[in-house]
Amino acid sequence: LRAGAVDCVDKNSADFRNIPEFARRVMSRHRRRVITAIPRRSHRVVLIDPDPQTRATISRFLTDSSSLLLPTGIDAAALDTALGASEPPDAVIIGPGNSDHTALDTLRKLRSLPELVATLMLSSSPSSEMAVAAFQLGARDFLPYRDGCLPELVFSLNNALKQREIERVNERLSTELAEFNVSLAQQVADRTRELETQISVREAAERRSEEHATRLQALSMRLLRVQEEER
């Protein structure tokens, strides 16, 4: 299930008879997901490890596992250059050859960036204290480096990239919503001022109309008095 299976059915259970219904449900859900899914794109992945052989092994496995992963192996000294590139990485993998001190320093540096980068750590000597420290510094996952760990790394990396892409979309939508709210507030303020101006003009016109009516009434009364005096 963690590797991506939709369901797991025991053939000795009553659910085994419902496999066709499960399949129809999964296909229906998949069709809806394809319509609304985020477009797939290539992801730049930086692998930090001092050992060139380790970098080559992990990079080759990532490339063979997914054509959308574009890994680049560097050592810790080249991280600033990679982050300052015109197209910064979408994810960073801290390899098992780094010392605990170097790995945590790298996490602190990545955490201080204006935009968070999906970061995973492979540790050759995992400990609970190191795992806690890594997660506190923003690591998406902490994996022990051992035989058979690379498929789990690919799965975790894809999940981290997908989650980061969702976060980017949410940030963009939130920004657009905030800009729309500001624009709407400005439009409301402009309309309010316009209405206030119209009300002021109308009140001035009403006052002038009342003054004219008062003057007309006074003239009418004066005319009546003149007529009475003539009679």
C-alpha positions as CSV (number, residue, x, y, z in Angstrom):
1,L,0.0,0.0,0.0
2,R,2.8,2.4,0.8
3,A,4.4,1.7,-2.6
4,G,1.2,2.9,-4.3
5,A,-1.2,-0.1,-4.4
6,V,-4.8,1.1,-4.3
7,D,-6.1,-1.8,-2.2
8,C,-5.1,-5.2,-0.8
9,V,-7.7,-8.0,-0.8
10,D,-7.4,-11.3,0.9
11,K,-8.5,-14.0,-1.5
12,N,-9.9,-16.1,1.4
13,S,-12.2,-13.2,2.5
14,A,-15.7,-12.3,1.3
15,D,-14.2,-9.2,-0.3
16,F,-12.5,-11.3,-2.9
17,R,-15.9,-11.6,-4.7
18,N,-16.2,-7.8,-4.9
19,I,-13.0,-7.3,-6.9
20,P,-14.9,-6.2,-10.0
21,E,-16.7,-3.5,-8.0
22,F,-13.4,-2.4,-6.5
23,A,-11.9,-2.1,-10.0
24,R,-14.9,-0.1,-11.3
25,R,-14.7,2.3,-8.3
26,V,-10.9,2.7,-8.8
27,M,-11.3,3.4,-12.5
28,S,-14.0,5.9,-11.9
29,R,-11.9,7.7,-9.3
30,H,-8.9,7.6,-11.6
31,R,-10.8,9.2,-14.5
32,R,-12.0,12.1,-12.2
33,R,-8.4,12.5,-10.9
34,V,-6.9,12.7,-14.4
35,I,-9.3,15.6,-15.3
36,T,-8.3,17.7,-12.3
37,A,-4.7,16.5,-11.8
38,I,-1.8,18.9,-11.7
39,P,0.1,18.7,-15.1
40,R,3.1,16.5,-14.7
41,R,6.5,18.1,-15.3
42,S,10.2,17.3,-14.9
43,H,11.7,17.9,-11.4
44,R,15.3,18.9,-10.8
45,V,16.8,17.0,-7.9
46,V,20.1,17.8,-6.3
47,L,21.9,14.9,-4.5
48,I,24.4,16.0,-1.9
49,D,27.1,13.5,-1.1
50,P,30.9,13.6,-0.9
51,D,31.3,10.2,-2.5
52,P,31.1,10.3,-6.4
53,Q,30.3,6.6,-6.5
54,T,27.4,7.0,-4.2
55,R,26.1,10.0,-6.1
56,A,26.4,8.0,-9.4
57,T,24.6,5.0,-8.0
58,I,21.6,6.9,-6.5
59,S,21.3,9.3,-9.5
60,R,21.3,6.3,-11.9
61,F,18.6,4.6,-9.9
62,L,16.4,7.8,-9.8
63,T,16.8,8.3,-13.6
64,D,15.9,4.6,-14.3
65,S,12.9,4.8,-11.9
66,S,11.3,7.9,-13.4
67,S,11.9,9.9,-16.6
68,L,10.5,13.0,-14.7
69,L,13.4,13.0,-12.2
70,L,16.5,14.9,-13.3
71,P,19.1,14.3,-10.6
72,T,22.4,16.2,-10.3
73,G,25.1,15.0,-7.9
74,I,27.2,17.5,-6.0
75,D,29.1,17.8,-2.7
76,A,28.1,20.1,0.1
77,A,30.5,22.9,-1.0
78,A,28.6,23.3,-4.3
79,L,25.2,23.7,-2.7
80,D,25.2,27.5,-2.8
81,T,25.9,27.4,-6.5
82,A,23.1,25.0,-7.2
83,L,20.6,27.0,-5.2
84,G,21.7,30.2,-6.9
85,A,21.1,28.8,-10.4
86,S,18.5,30.4,-12.7
87,E,16.4,27.3,-12.2
88,P,16.8,26.1,-8.5
89,P,16.1,22.5,-7.6
90,D,12.7,21.2,-6.8
91,A,14.1,18.7,-4.2
92,V,17.3,18.0,-2.4
93,I,18.5,14.6,-1.2
94,I,21.1,14.7,1.6
95,G,23.2,11.5,1.0
96,P,24.5,9.0,3.5
97,G,28.1,10.1,3.1
98,N,27.6,13.4,4.9
99,S,28.4,13.6,8.6
100,D,25.5,14.4,10.9
101,H,26.9,17.9,11.4
102,T,27.1,18.6,7.6
103,A,23.6,17.2,7.1
104,L,22.0,19.3,9.8
105,D,23.9,22.4,8.5
106,T,22.5,21.7,5.0
107,L,19.0,21.4,6.4
108,R,19.4,24.8,8.2
109,K,20.6,26.4,5.0
110,L,17.7,25.0,3.0
111,R,15.2,26.1,5.8
112,S,16.5,29.7,5.6
113,L,15.5,30.0,1.9
114,P,12.6,32.2,1.0
115,E,10.9,29.2,-0.7
116,L,11.1,25.8,1.0
117,V,12.6,23.0,-1.0
118,A,11.4,19.4,-0.6
119,T,14.3,17.8,1.3
120,L,14.9,14.1,2.1
121,M,17.7,12.7,4.2
122,L,19.5,9.3,3.7
123,S,21.4,8.4,6.8
124,S,24.0,5.7,7.0
125,S,23.8,5.6,10.8
126,P,20.2,6.5,11.7
127,S,19.2,7.3,15.2
128,S,16.0,8.6,16.7
129,E,17.7,11.8,17.8
130,M,19.0,12.5,14.3
131,A,15.6,11.7,12.8
132,V,13.8,14.1,15.2
133,A,16.4,16.9,14.5
134,A,16.0,16.4,10.7
135,F,12.2,16.7,10.9
136,Q,12.4,19.7,13.1
137,L,14.6,21.4,10.5
138,G,12.1,20.7,7.8
139,A,13.1,17.4,6.3
140,R,10.2,15.7,4.4
141,D,11.4,12.2,5.2
142,F,14.3,10.5,7.0
143,L,15.4,7.1,5.5
144,P,18.1,4.7,6.7
145,Y,20.6,3.9,3.9
146,R,20.6,0.2,3.6
147,D,20.0,-2.5,0.9
148,G,16.7,-2.1,-0.8
149,C,16.1,1.5,0.4
150,L,16.3,3.2,-3.0
151,P,12.7,2.2,-4.2
152,E,11.5,3.6,-0.9
153,L,13.5,6.8,-1.6
154,V,11.8,7.2,-5.0
155,F,8.4,6.7,-3.5
156,S,9.1,9.2,-0.8
157,L,10.6,11.7,-3.2
158,N,7.6,11.5,-5.5
159,N,5.3,12.1,-2.6
160,A,7.4,15.1,-1.4
161,L,7.4,16.6,-4.9
162,K,3.7,16.1,-5.3
163,Q,3.0,17.7,-1.9
164,R,5.3,20.6,-2.7
165,E,3.5,21.1,-6.1
166,I,0.2,21.2,-4.3
167,E,1.6,23.7,-1.8
168,R,2.8,25.9,-4.7
169,V,-0.6,25.8,-6.3
170,N,-2.2,26.7,-3.0
171,E,0.2,29.6,-2.5
172,R,-0.5,30.9,-6.0
173,L,-4.3,30.6,-5.5
174,S,-4.0,32.2,-2.1
175,T,-2.0,35.1,-3.6
176,E,-4.5,35.5,-6.4
177,L,-7.4,35.4,-3.9
178,A,-5.7,38.1,-1.8
179,E,-5.1,40.2,-4.8
180,F,-8.7,39.7,-5.9
181,N,-9.9,40.7,-2.4
182,V,-7.7,43.9,-2.5
183,S,-9.1,44.7,-5.9
184,L,-12.6,44.0,-4.8
185,A,-12.1,46.2,-1.7
186,Q,-10.7,49.0,-3.9
187,Q,-13.7,48.7,-6.2
188,V,-16.1,48.8,-3.3
189,A,-14.3,51.9,-1.9
190,D,-14.4,53.6,-5.3
191,R,-18.1,52.8,-5.7
192,T,-18.7,54.0,-2.2
193,R,-17.0,57.3,-3.0
194,E,-19.0,57.6,-6.2
195,L,-22.3,57.0,-4.4
196,E,-21.3,59.5,-1.7
197,T,-20.6,62.0,-4.5
198,Q,-24.0,61.3,-6.1
199,I,-25.7,61.6,-2.8
200,S,-24.0,64.9,-2.1
201,V,-25.0,66.2,-5.6
202,R,-28.6,65.0,-5.0
203,E,-28.8,66.6,-1.6
204,A,-27.5,69.9,-3.1
205,A,-30.1,69.7,-5.8
206,E,-32.8,69.0,-3.3
207,R,-31.7,72.0,-1.2
208,R,-31.7,74.3,-4.3
209,S,-35.1,72.9,-5.2
210,E,-36.4,73.7,-1.8
211,E,-35.0,77.2,-2.0
212,H,-36.6,77.7,-5.3
213,A,-39.9,76.5,-4.0
214,T,-39.7,78.8,-1.0
215,R,-38.9,81.8,-3.3
216,L,-41.7,80.8,-5.6
217,Q,-44.1,80.6,-2.7
218,A,-43.0,84.0,-1.5
219,L,-43.5,85.5,-5.0
220,S,-46.9,83.9,-5.2
221,M,-48.0,85.4,-1.9
222,R,-46.6,88.8,-2.9
223,L,-48.5,88.6,-6.1
224,L,-51.7,87.8,-4.2
225,R,-51.2,90.8,-1.9
226,V,-50.6,93.1,-4.9
227,Q,-53.8,91.8,-6.5
228,E,-55.7,92.4,-3.3
229,E,-54.4,95.9,-3.0
230,E,-55.5,96.6,-6.5
231,R,-59.0,95.4,-5.8
